[in-house]
Amino acid sequence: MTTLSHPAIAESFPTETLLGWLRDMYLIREFEIRTMQAYQNKKIGGFCHVYIGQEAVAVGCVAATRNNDPLVTAYRDHGHGLARGMAPKYGMAEMFGKLAGCAKGKGGSMHFFDAANAMYGGHGIVGAQTPLGAGLAFATKYEDEVIGGGKSDKVTLCFLGDGAVNQGAFHEAMNLAGLFDLPVIFIVENNGYSMGTAIERGTTMAHDLGAKARANGIDHITIQGMDVMSVYDGMKPFVDQCRENSRPGFVDMQTYRFKGHSMSDPRKYRTKDEEAQYEAQDPIGRLEQVLKTQRDVADADMESIYDAQKKIVREAVEFAENAPAPGLDELYKDVYVEPFGPWTGTSLPEMLANDPNYNGGAR
Amino acid sequence: MSRQIEYRDALNEAMSEEMRRDQRVFLLGEEVAQYNGAYKVSRGMLDEFGPKRIIDTPISESGFAGMAIGAAMRGLRPICEFMSWSFSLVAADPILNNAPKMLYMSGGQFGCPIVFRGNDGAGGQLGSTHSWCVEGLFSNVPGLKMVIPSNPYEAKGLLKTAIRDDDPVFFLESERMLGDKGEVPEEEYLIPFGKANVVREGTDCTLLSWGRPVNFAVEAAEELAKEGLSCEVIDGRTIRPLDLETIVRSVKKTNRLVVIDQSWSFGSPGSEVASQVHAACFDDLDNHVHRVHSHDVPAPYAANLEQEMLPNARRICEAVRSCCYVA
């Protein structure tokens, strides 16, 4: 079983590329800060899980793939949607329960979907997205080989939390992916806790999650997920290999969520010292440091990038505030494609109608 | 002489024709390829379509049902075979939480054009865990369609429609009927969803059923005719969509309805139809809607107990006589 070592690729990238990653991480951080505020102000309801601390994972993984490579994740999904290019206003409007939301206000925080950017959700049941990820990979391979008559050329990224590795669906998906040579990479965002349960308390071989991959004959790597350059360096060759060989991969992505599992979590299961230790490894601060010391980027330049993201998010909140709630006619829409009985068929959200990248192909 | 083929071959023809017509269609499930189908429904299909489109899966219903749903989200049109619908219960999360809700949760972005199909219903002395009639459980869920064919002709025409449908279809076959022969024309035909079929006309009482018990209802109607009771028998064909219009038209004529539904009575298609008919035909009914279901017990093994547990012609006759005040 090969375990790839990570070459230093990101180091050779131009400063603009790294600044782009910084911008994306700023955007996610600011989006989540304002999400928490809006939740506390009761503008957002339901379950809400923020991505603060884990930004390097989504940004680095997305950078290592193409925008038409399918991506699917669990309910901590805001970062993946934004990293893939969803306009923040559509995500914020979704959480505000507005018609202009990415899912017309029918999904909420846990169900960000974006067909134009091959973002297949946003799924609420722990581990449920792992067979879907296998299926997306099955489909791209089938499209390329059976329908197109060529070679499989897409890679699916399937994100899951460390708690999901104990679900049956995950093991079934891994077995199927290994058995059918599916081009999917299962990325465990291992933040050490499934809600309030430390990984050692719920998971065998917690010190070596790669064991779960070896059991299914799947290549695996471990990546330091608090550093976006390290994420990219680990993911890029792994993604390229998956694309080339059409074989699945598994990543133990070591990361940390700075906030609670959800908005209602008092975090009594971990110490303040532990939190402080990880906050010192903040992926944003880390990249800022690299840019400052190795690329001579001025603090003021980075601040102005952050300010621009703040403005975008502020406008997203205003957009969400002012957008109309879905009309009651939406209740019976999108249940069935074809209208019958009380059901009125389906229509696309405003987000796709306004997206030049969307050609209707994903549906 | 018109052509007679088995129910299993009608299913096979429907799948094969649709796979020839549309490359996006593929079949996956346990033993569907090299074994030629656990019940020989897919025999010969591996030879014709090859292993990339006829796919043997491991015994992993949650995994392969979820995988098929992921493929459907990209616009492929999987036919996902459950050897038995009883085994679909370990795939409850993907088939109930993902397939029928995907279009809604994604705000219209991702549909799920998939067919789940397999054997439903008791009758083979398989014991409780292998004898599920899932109509009652699954018809509760909006976003899915439910189809139950009653003979080879229905099986072929309805399965072709199911494969072309853009929404998830739960297609409930009957292992007890796989060897039944019936008339199936050579030329192509499709049977639309939501259009019930009046298989026998009558004036005294309407009998509504779906799937295998439709045949018991016909048997009962023949028996009751000897007693001077004229029964109209309706094959509902699909539970979602439900063709209330045809049912109501018949009830307004006969003023009596007996629903025969092989699932358990509590919260079932039978109870739902009774409720809707009571609302729509309140002034037309000469008696309350009578229902014949499986008895409210787990499926027993012993042959005599199992036969008594299921709807059968004798129990249907008793219900009709009661409904018509002929005791």
Interface residues (C-beta under 8 A of the other chain):
Chain A: P70 V72 G101 C102 A103 K104 G105 K106 G107 H111 F113 D114 A115 Y120 G121 G122 H123 G124 I125 A128 T130 P131 L132 G133 A134 G135 L136 A137 F138 A139 T140 Y142 E143 E145 V146 I147 G168 A169 E172 A173 N175 L176 L179 F180 K333 D334 V335 Y336 V337 E338 F340 G341 T346 S347 L348 P349 L352 A362 R363
Chain B: Q23 R24 F26 K52 R53 I55 T57 P58 S60 S62 G63 F64 A65 G66 M67 A68 I69 G70 A71 A72 M73 R74 G75 L76 D93 P94 N97 N98 L103 Y104 M105 S106 G107 G108 Q109 F110 G111 P113 P142 G143 K145 D165 D166 D167 G194 P241 L242
